[in-house]
Amino acid sequence: MLQELQGQSVDLHTLATAVTSAVDGRHLMLWSSDAKAQAAWEVSGVSGSLTPSSLLVAMVNRGGNKLDQYLPVHVAVHTAPSGSGTKVTLTTTLTNTTPPGLSQYIAGPYPGVPVDYGGYTGLITANLPAVASSITMSGAGPLAAKSAEGPTWLVAAPITIAQGDSSTVVITFHMPGSHGTMHLVPSARVPTVQWTAGGSSFDDSTSRTISW
């Protein structure tokens, strides 16, 4: 890739802007087995590393199709006092808007995957802050994962949504203290995940802090 860039005329300002946007949205992440190089990636923010305050909701497509583009994802954040801490509820709405007439390559069904044309099947996943406790997930299948992932908690569950259907998945957890923050991490999803929190609406194309 570097050879191709060096062999042609490049608008460096446009290139830098595009790379910065790709890094901010976690579309471009770098890792190195060399400790010094890896430290540089981490300092520059291009390593994609999570932190103890990270919050991330994502989908993992397991249907052998290209239907993520037709599955808009919206997450609503609600916080409420709970004892000496705060109960956080993430209500995720998934709607399968796959239109008719798409090729099998895009909309399936993929051989060996038990879903019909336009059916989305995969995992809904969430990375939650390290101090989160009493974590639950409802509205999807039995938990496929509930464990530490780096400095965060990871929960994941299988979900299948037929063409034209919607599903709602609710994740709850407890955070210490009556006030706090979570650092929303971009999912690198296309289309972006839409969020509402504290009376504001935004997408996860870039990092954001959610406070209460």
N, C-alpha and C positions, 0 to 999 in steps of 0.2 A: 504494500500500500504506500509506504514512504517513497519507494522508487517511482511509483506512478505520479505522486504529488510533485516530486522533484523534477520530473520530466516534462512538466507543463506549466503554463502560466496560471497562477492561483491568486485570487483576491484574498490576501491574508486576513483582512478585517472580516470578510464574509465567512471565511473558514473558521476563524477564532470564535465568532458569534455562534456558528453552527455547533462547534465542538463544545462550547460552554453550555449551550442549551441541551445537548445530548447528555452531558455529564450531570447537569442539574436534574434532568428527568430520569437518571439512572439507565439510559439507553446505551451509554458507553461506560464500562467499568474495566479497570485494569488490575492485574495481579502479577506478582513476580515472586519467584522462589528465592531471589536475592534479597536479603533482609534490608539492605540499604535502599534498594529500589522500591521495595514494598513500603517502607517507611515514607518515602517520597510520595507514593501514590496516596497513602493515607492522609498525609498532611495536606495534599492538594485537593482532597475530597473526591478523587476519582476511583477509590478502591471499592466503593459501594458498601463499606462496612456499616453495620448497625451499631447503635449505642443503647445503653440501658433505658433510655427514654423513648426509643423508637416505637412507632405505631404504623402498621402496614396491613392492608387488606388486599388480597390478590386472588386470581383464579388460575388454576392449572388445568388446561384442556387435556382430556384423556380420550377424546372421541375420534382422533385421526382425521379431523376436519379443520376448516378454517372459519369457525363460527364466532370467535371472540369479537369480531367486528360487529356482530349482530346481537351482542349480549351487553347492553348498557348496565353498569353497576352503580348503585347509589348507596352511600352509607350515611346514616343520620346518627349523630353523637348526642347522647343525653346524659347529663350528670345529676346526681341527687345526693344529699347528705345521707350517710349511713353510719350510725354510731359516731365514732371519732374520725371516720374516714369518708370516702366518697364512692358511691356505686356508679360505675360507668356502663352504659348500654350502647352497643353498636348495632343498629338495625340496618341490615343490608338487604336491599331489594334488587333482584335479578330478573330481567325480562328478556325472553327469547323472541327477538323480532325478525327471525330468519324469514325472508320472502320466499314464495314458490319459484320454481323454475331455475334454480341454481344447479351447477354441475355437481356430480357426485364428489369430485375432488374438494369442493368447497363445503358442501352441505351433507355429505355422506349419503347413505350409511357406509361406514368403513367395515370391510370384512372382519368378522370376529368381534365387533363391538355391538352389544345388544341395544342399540337405539335406532329409531327410524330416521327417515330423511329429516334434516333440520333439528334433530335432537342434540342438545348440549349435555355432555357428561364429563365430569372432572372433579376437582377438589376445590373447595373454598378454603382459603388459608388466612390466618391472621397472626402477625407478630405483635406481641403486647409488651408493655414495659416490664423490666425485670422485677419491679416491686409489686406487680399485679398479683392478686390472690383470689381465691374463690371463683375461678374461671369456669364458665359454662358456655356451651354452644347448643342452640336448638334450631330446628327447621331444616337440618340436613341429616345425612345418615350418621351412623355411629362414628365416634371420633376415630380417625385414622392416625392421629398424632396429637399428643399433648406432652410437650417436653421442652427443655431448654434448647434454644438455637442461638449460639453465640451469647450475647448479653441480654437476650430477650426470651420471652415465652413464645412457643409456637403451638397453635392449635389448627387442625385441619380435619375436614370431613368430606365424604363423597356427596355429590349432588348431581341429579339429572333433571333437566328442564326441557320438556317437549316444545316443539315449535308452537309459538303463540302463547305459551304459558308463562307465568311468573312465580317466583319463589321468594320467601322472606326468611332470612337467617338472622337470628338474634344471638349476639355474644355479650355476656355480662362479666364484669370483674370488679374487684374492689381495689381502690387506691388509697394509700394512707394519707391522712390529713384532710382538712376541709377545702384546701386549695392546692392546685398542682398544675403541671404542664405535661404534655406529650408531644413528641416531635414526629409529625406526619412525614413518612418516607414515600417518595413516588414509587408506584408499582411498575412503571415503564409499560403500562397497559395502553393499547390502542383499541378503542377510545379510552381516554382517561377515566379514572374512577371519580365520580362526583360525590362531594361531601357537603354536609350541612352541620354546623356546630356553632353554638353561641349566637344564633341568629344570623350567621353569615353562610353564604354558599360559595364553594370554590371547588377546583379540581386538584388532582394530585400530580399535575405536570411539574411541580416544583415542591421543595420542602416547605413546611409550614408548622408553626407552633400552635397547638390547641391548648387553651388555658381555661381554668374555671376557678 
